[in-house]
Amino acid sequence: MSSAHIFETQSPSPVSSELDEAVHRCLVAGFEGTTTFPDTLKRLIDRGLGGVVLFTRNVRDAEQVRELTDALRALRPDLLVAIDNEGGGIGHLVTAGAPDVPGSYALGVVDDPNLTARCADALAGHLATLGVTASYAPVADLQHHARNPVVRTRSFGADPELAARHLRAWIAATEARSIASCAKHFPGHGGTETDSHHDIAVDPRPYGELLTDLEPFRAAVAAGVPMLMSAHVVYPALDTNRPATLSRRIIGDILRLDLGFEGVLVSDALEMKAIADRYGEAAGARIALAAGADQVVVAVPDLEVSLGCRDEVLDAVRSGRLAEERITEAAGRVRRLAERYAEPVAGPVPAWDAGAGAEAARRAVRARGVPPPVPGAHLVDLFPPPHPALSWGGEDLLSELRQADPTAGGTAVSGEPADPAALADGILRISARAPLVVATCDAGLHPWQARLRDALLARRPDALRVDTGLPEGGALCSYGRGRVNLRAVAEVLAGV
């Protein structure tokens, strides 16, 4: 019998309590609940769970969120409580009174780092009042691929130097509130045509071109960002087969050695199909930690998935497939992060600038020229249905326009209509005597919008075009669909 066969048939040895806790430190779990949480989560926390991530499902109002985070920390004071908090359309905390802040692209258009810092301070200050201690923001991806489906207005733009100066401003403002920031998605998700939530994404560019995308992350590391989040993207020029989350070459050599990052590398959510469909969440957790990640995220509230990841990692440590030293190193980084950020700062939270977001959104619209107002307009607002993994607060341009101009009317269309021709006929009939405004959101990615828009313009060439995503030739562009972005456009249309 070979020695390899003997090794395979040996019973796995138990791990020490210290190593068991270290494994749990490397996990971040999503869960169901607004006022209580599952017993399974309590047991995970008791064994050392490193963090939880909140979503819209966990949010009812500000008082409830603070009670929830206090209850979680009562179980373990060094538990990190995280949330995606980018501003713009990523709005998990809308019902908890989140500050209205535009997405990063609008901030890049204005290009005033002081204003970016004021917006980031508002977001971080609000988190501090809620007891949320880690923010999975800002986005450091460069948006330079016209057909990228997931970064877009979440990015500061395509220029690495512009992105770098706004990342520095955002990170410093968040740090000043004692909130942990997290630049994402390393080494950049902006060069893909695929959303890694839905499938494996590949960035086929050569090594020299990919270096540009590293620069914002290099700036974030130099600014002292305590966390980076990895991308579920394959970069053949960097690693032939493995997505960055699972790549020792990308995490170990490029991130740790080249960029000199010593903080916590956290994975994007493992249930995203780029990982789940090809590797499975549990194997993904093991491979990511072996490659150099320090925490792996399971965002779905099904704690059986988190338990499966935990068990896979424990089994790998017991069998020697995953080195104890790697888990100890990762848990040590998480422990140091928790020592710095896990417990909220005591005492009242200083106020933030509640008007910073509105100022930024207005300046972004006006940065590209302003047509004359169109009072009493009939607005057609076309936009895609909400992303299944990114929150959407139900905002639309028509509602904002009616607030600014009660004489306005119109139609909001989310998703491809069943009968576009009938819809166009109805719009033209109703709007015959009113100025017509046609707004689209990334029509290049959603051809039904372009077809409906063009059908309306063919019969109403006087119509005013508005872009609510990236610019596509409209007379106005909001550079995002956050509520404050849409409000700024509505004010221009109404002339207020």
C-alpha positions in Angstrom: 0.0 0.0 0.0 1.4 3.4 -1.0 2.1 6.1 1.5 -0.3 8.3 -0.3 -3.1 5.7 0.2 -2.3 5.5 3.9 -2.6 9.3 4.2 -6.0 9.2 2.5 -7.4 6.6 4.8 -6.2 8.1 8.1 -9.0 9.7 10.3 -8.8 13.4 10.3 -7.3 14.8 13.5 -9.3 17.3 15.5 -8.3 20.9 15.3 -7.5 23.0 18.4 -10.0 25.5 19.8 -7.6 28.3 18.6 -7.5 26.9 15.1 -11.2 26.4 15.1 -11.7 30.0 16.0 -9.2 31.1 13.4 -11.2 29.3 10.7 -14.4 31.1 11.8 -12.6 34.4 11.7 -12.1 33.9 8.0 -15.9 33.8 7.3 -18.4 36.6 6.7 -22.1 35.5 6.7 -25.4 37.0 5.5 -28.5 36.1 7.4 -32.3 36.7 7.7 -33.7 39.0 10.4 -34.3 42.5 11.5 -34.8 42.1 15.2 -33.6 38.6 15.8 -31.2 36.2 14.1 -31.0 32.5 13.7 -29.5 30.2 16.4 -27.1 28.9 13.8 -25.7 32.4 13.4 -25.3 32.7 17.2 -23.4 29.4 17.3 -21.1 30.6 14.4 -20.5 33.9 16.3 -19.7 32.0 19.5 -17.1 30.0 17.6 -15.4 33.1 16.3 -17.3 34.3 13.2 -15.3 37.1 11.7 -18.2 39.2 10.4 -21.7 39.5 9.1 -22.9 41.5 6.1 -26.3 43.3 6.2 -28.6 43.8 3.2 -32.0 45.4 2.6 -33.6 42.3 4.1 -32.0 43.3 7.5 -33.1 46.9 7.5 -36.4 48.4 8.6 -35.4 51.7 10.1 -32.5 53.4 11.9 -33.5 52.5 15.4 -34.0 48.8 14.5 -30.6 48.6 12.7 -28.8 50.0 15.8 -30.6 47.5 18.0 -29.7 44.7 15.7 -26.0 45.6 15.5 -25.9 46.1 19.3 -27.4 42.6 19.8 -24.9 41.1 17.4 -22.0 42.6 19.3 -23.4 41.6 22.6 -22.7 38.1 21.4 -19.1 39.0 20.4 -17.7 42.5 20.7 -15.1 41.9 18.0 -17.6 40.9 15.4 -17.3 43.1 12.2 -20.7 44.3 10.9 -20.4 45.2 7.2 -22.6 46.5 4.4 -22.3 47.7 0.8 -22.4 51.4 1.1 -21.3 53.0 -2.2 -24.0 55.6 -2.5 -26.0 56.1 -5.8 -28.3 53.2 -6.6 -26.7 50.9 -4.0 -29.2 51.8 -1.3 -29.7 49.1 1.4 -30.1 51.8 4.1 -32.8 53.9 2.4 -35.4 53.2 5.0 -32.9 53.8 7.7 -32.4 57.4 6.6 -29.3 57.0 4.5 -27.8 60.3 3.2 -28.7 61.0 -0.4 -25.3 60.7 -2.2 -24.7 60.1 -5.9 -22.7 57.2 -7.2 -19.0 57.6 -7.9 -19.2 58.4 -11.6 -21.0 61.7 -10.8 -18.4 62.5 -8.3 -15.7 61.9 -10.9 -17.5 64.2 -13.4 -17.5 67.0 -10.8 -13.9 66.1 -9.9 -13.8 67.9 -6.6 -12.1 65.6 -4.1 -13.2 67.8 -1.2 -16.8 67.2 -2.2 -16.2 63.5 -2.6 -14.8 63.5 1.0 -17.9 65.3 2.2 -20.1 62.7 0.6 -18.1 59.8 1.9 -18.1 61.4 5.4 -21.9 61.6 5.3 -22.2 57.9 4.4 -19.7 56.9 7.1 -21.2 59.1 9.7 -24.6 57.5 9.1 -23.0 54.0 9.5 -21.5 55.1 12.8 -25.0 56.0 14.1 -26.2 52.5 13.1 -23.3 50.6 14.6 -22.2 49.3 11.2 -18.4 49.2 11.3 -17.3 48.2 7.9 -18.2 49.6 4.5 -17.7 47.5 1.3 -16.8 50.7 -0.6 -15.4 52.6 -2.5 -15.3 51.1 -6.0 -11.8 51.3 -7.5 -12.7 49.7 -10.8 -12.1 51.8 -13.9 -15.1 52.0 -16.3 -13.6 51.8 -19.8 -15.5 49.1 -21.5 -18.7 50.3 -23.2 -20.4 47.0 -22.7 -19.4 46.4 -19.1 -22.7 45.5 -17.4 -22.0 45.9 -13.7 -19.4 48.6 -12.9 -20.5 51.6 -15.0 -21.6 54.5 -12.8 -20.3 52.8 -9.7 -16.8 53.7 -10.9 -15.2 57.2 -10.6 -14.4 56.9 -14.3 -11.9 55.6 -16.8 -8.9 57.8 -15.8 -6.7 56.1 -13.2 -5.3 59.4 -11.8 -8.8 60.8 -11.4 -10.0 57.6 -9.7 -6.9 57.6 -7.4 -7.5 61.1 -6.1 -11.1 60.4 -5.3 -10.3 57.1 -3.7 -7.8 58.8 -1.4 -10.5 61.4 -0.4 -13.1 58.7 0.2 -10.8 56.4 2.2 -9.5 59.3 4.4 -13.0 60.5 5.2 -14.2 57.0 6.1 -11.2 56.4 8.2 -11.8 59.7 10.1 -15.2 58.2 11.2 -13.4 55.0 12.4 -15.3 53.0 9.8 -13.3 50.4 7.8 -13.4 51.1 4.1 -12.9 48.4 1.4 -11.7 49.2 -2.2 -13.1 46.8 -4.8 -12.9 44.7 -7.0 -9.2 43.9 -7.2 -7.5 43.9 -9.7 -10.4 45.6 -11.6 -13.8 44.5 -13.0 -14.2 47.3 -15.5 -12.7 45.6 -18.5 -15.2 42.7 -18.8 -18.4 42.2 -20.8 -19.8 39.8 -18.2 -21.3 40.4 -14.8 -19.6 37.9 -12.4 -22.9 37.7 -10.5 -24.3 35.7 -13.5 -21.3 33.9 -15.1 -17.5 33.7 -15.1 -16.1 37.0 -16.3 -12.9 37.2 -18.4 -10.7 40.3 -19.0 -8.7 39.3 -22.1 -6.4 42.4 -22.2 -2.7 42.0 -22.3 -0.5 42.5 -19.2 0.5 46.0 -20.1 -3.1 47.2 -20.4 -4.1 45.6 -17.1 -1.4 47.6 -15.3 -3.5 50.7 -15.7 -6.4 49.1 -13.7 -4.0 48.4 -10.9 -3.1 52.0 -10.3 -6.3 53.0 -8.4 -5.7 50.0 -6.1 -2.1 51.0 -5.6 -3.3 54.5 -4.6 -5.9 52.9 -2.2 -3.2 50.8 -0.6 -0.9 53.8 -0.2 -3.8 55.7 1.4 -4.0 53.0 4.0 -7.2 51.3 3.0 -7.7 48.5 5.5 -9.6 46.1 3.2 -9.6 45.2 -0.5 -12.3 43.0 -2.1 -11.3 40.6 -4.9 -13.0 40.2 -8.3 -14.4 36.9 -9.6 -12.7 37.7 -12.9 -10.2 35.6 -14.9 -7.3 37.6 -16.3 -5.4 35.2 -18.7 -2.4 37.6 -18.8 -2.1 37.2 -15.0 -3.4 33.7 -14.3 -4.5 31.4 -17.1 -7.4 29.7 -15.4 -8.2 31.0 -12.0 -10.4 34.1 -11.2 -8.6 36.6 -9.0 -10.4 35.5 -5.9 -8.8 32.0 -6.2 -5.5 33.0 -7.7 -2.3 32.8 -5.6 -0.5 34.6 -8.4 -2.8 37.6 -8.3 -3.4 37.8 -4.5 0.0 36.6 -3.4 2.4 38.0 -5.9 0.7 41.1 -7.3 -1.4 42.3 -4.3 1.0 41.3 -1.4 4.4 41.7 -3.0 3.9 44.3 -5.8 1.3 46.6 -4.1 2.6 45.8 -0.6 -0.9 45.4 0.8 -0.9 44.1 4.4 -4.6 44.5 5.2 -7.5 42.1 4.9 -8.3 40.7 1.4 -12.0 39.8 1.4 -13.7 37.8 -1.4 -16.7 39.0 -3.3 -19.7 36.8 -2.5 -19.0 33.2 -3.1 -22.6 32.4 -4.2 -22.0 34.5 -7.3 -22.2 32.2 -10.3 -18.7 32.9 -11.4 -17.6 30.9 -8.3 -20.7 28.8 -7.4 -21.3 27.3 -10.8 -17.7 26.4 -11.6 -16.3 25.5 -8.2 -19.1 25.5 -5.6 -19.2 27.9 -2.7 -17.4 25.4 -0.3 -14.5 24.6 -2.6 -14.4 28.3 -3.5 -13.9 29.2 0.2 -11.1 26.7 0.5 -9.3 27.7 -2.6 -9.6 31.4 -1.9 -8.1 31.1 1.5 -5.3 28.9 0.2 -4.6 31.5 -2.5 -4.2 34.3 0.1 -7.7 35.7 0.9 -8.3 36.5 4.5 -12.1 36.4 4.6 -14.6 34.8 2.3 -18.2 36.2 2.1 -21.4 34.2 1.8 -24.0 36.9 1.3 -27.1 34.8 0.9 -29.0 34.3 4.1 -29.0 30.5 3.8 -26.7 29.7 6.7 -26.3 26.1 5.4 -24.1 27.5 2.6 -21.9 29.3 5.2 -21.7 26.1 7.3 -20.7 24.1 4.2 -17.9 26.6 3.5 -16.8 26.4 7.2 -16.8 22.6 7.2 -14.9 22.4 3.9 -12.2 24.7 5.3 -12.0 22.8 8.6 -11.7 19.5 6.7 -9.0 20.9 4.5 -7.0 22.1 7.6 -7.4 18.7 9.3 -6.3 16.8 6.2 -3.4 19.1 5.5 -4.8 20.3 2.2 -4.9 23.8 3.6 -2.0 24.9 5.7 -2.6 25.9 9.3 -0.1 28.7 8.9 -2.2 30.2 6.1 -5.4 30.2 8.3 -3.5 31.6 11.2 -2.1 34.4 9.1 -5.5 35.3 7.7 -7.2 35.2 11.1 -4.4 37.4 12.5 -5.2 40.0 9.8 -8.9 39.9 10.6 -8.2 40.1 14.3 -6.1 43.2 13.8 -8.9 44.7 11.7 -11.4 44.0 14.4 -9.3 45.5 17.1 -9.3 48.8 15.1 -12.9 48.9 13.8 -15.2 46.3 15.3 -16.5 48.3 18.3 -18.2 51.6 17.4 -16.7 54.8 18.8 -18.4 55.7 22.1 -20.4 58.9 22.4 -22.5 61.0 20.1 -21.7 60.9 16.4 -20.7 64.3 15.0 -23.1 65.6 12.3 -22.3 65.4 8.6 -23.0 67.7 5.7 -26.5 66.6 4.7 -26.4 68.7 1.5 -23.2 67.4 0.1 -24.8 64.7 -2.1 -27.4 67.1 -3.6 -24.6 69.6 -4.4 -22.5 66.8 -6.1 -25.5 65.6 -8.2 -26.4 69.1 -9.3 -22.8 70.0 -10.3 -22.5 66.7 -12.2 -25.6 67.5 -14.4 -24.5 71.0 -15.0 -20.9 70.0 -15.9 -22.1 68.9 -19.3 -24.3 71.9 -20.3 -27.9 72.6 -19.5 -30.8 72.9 -22.0 -33.7 75.3 -21.2 -36.4 73.9 -18.8 -39.5 72.2 -20.1 -42.3 72.9 -17.6 -45.3 70.7 -18.0 -43.4 68.0 -19.8 -44.5 64.5 -20.5 -41.6 62.3 -19.4 -40.9 58.7 -20.6 -38.5 57.1 -18.1 -37.0 53.8 -19.5 -34.7 51.8 -17.3 -33.8 48.1 -16.7 -35.3 46.1 -13.9 -33.3 46.1 -10.7 -30.2 44.0 -10.4 -30.9 40.9 -8.3 -27.8 41.4 -6.1 -27.7 45.2 -5.9 -30.3 47.1 -4.0 -32.8 49.4 -5.7 -35.0 51.7 -3.7 -37.8 52.0 -6.3 -36.8 55.5 -7.3 -37.6 56.8 -10.8 -37.2 60.1 -12.7 -40.9 60.6 -13.2 -41.6 60.7 -9.4 -38.8 63.2 -8.9 -40.0 65.4 -11.8 -43.5 65.5 -10.4 -42.1 66.6 -7.1 -40.3 69.5 -8.8 -43.0 70.2 -11.3 -46.6 69.2 -10.3 -47.8 69.9 -13.9 -45.5 67.2 -15.4 -46.8 63.8 -16.3 -45.5 60.7 -18.0 -44.7 57.0 -18.0 -42.1 55.0 -16.1 -41.1 51.7 -17.8 -38.9 49.2 -15.9 -38.1 46.3 -18.2 -39.0 45.5 -21.8 -42.7 46.2 -22.5 -44.9 43.4 -23.9 -46.2 45.6 -26.8 -43.7 48.5 -27.5 -45.6 49.7 -30.5 -48.9 50.1 -28.6 -47.0 51.8 -25.8 -45.4 54.3 -28.2 -48.7 55.1 -29.7 -50.3 55.7 -26.3 -47.4 57.9 -25.2 -47.6 60.0 -28.4 -51.3 60.4 -28.1 -51.2 61.5 -24.5 -48.2 63.8 -24.9 -49.4 65.5 -28.1 -49.6 69.0 -26.7 -46.8 68.7 -24.1 -43.0 68.9 -24.4 -41.8 65.3 -24.6 -38.8 64.1 -22.6 -37.4 60.6 -23.2 -34.9 59.2 -20.6 -33.0 56.0 -21.0 -30.5 54.2 -18.8 -27.7 52.4 -20.6 -29.7 51.8 -23.8 -26.6 50.3 -25.4 -26.9 47.4 -23.1 -30.7 47.2 -23.3 -31.8 47.4 -27.0 -35.5 47.6 -26.2 -34.9 51.0 -24.7 -33.1 52.2 -27.8 -35.9 50.9 -30.1 -38.6 52.6 -28.1 -36.7 55.8 -27.8 -36.0 55.9 -31.5 -39.6 55.1 -32.3 -40.7 58.1 -30.2 -38.1 60.4 -31.6 -39.0 59.5 -35.2 -42.5 61.0 -34.6 -41.5 63.6 -32.1 -38.0 64.9 -33.2 -38.5 67.9 -30.9 -38.3 65.5 -27.9 -35.5 66.1 -25.3 -33.2 63.2 -24.6 -31.9 62.4 -21.2 -29.4 59.7 -20.1 -29.6 58.4 -16.6 -26.7 56.0 -16.9 -23.5 56.7 -18.8 -23.8 59.4 -21.5 -25.3 58.2 -24.8 -25.9 61.4 -26.7 -28.7 63.0 -24.6 -29.0 66.7 -23.9 -28.8 65.9 -20.1 -27.0 63.1 -18.2 -27.4 62.3 -14.5 -24.4 59.8 -14.4 -26.4 57.5 -12.2 -29.9 56.5 -11.0 -29.5 57.2 -7.3 -32.5 59.3 -6.0 -30.3 62.4 -5.7 -29.0 62.0 -9.3 -32.6 61.8 -10.6 -33.7 64.7 -8.5 -30.9 66.9 -9.9 -32.1 66.2 -13.5 -35.7 66.8 -12.5 -34.7 70.2 -11.2 -33.1 71.1 -14.5 -36.2 69.9 -16.5 -38.5 71.9 -14.2 -36.3 75.0 -14.2 -36.0 75.1 -10.3 
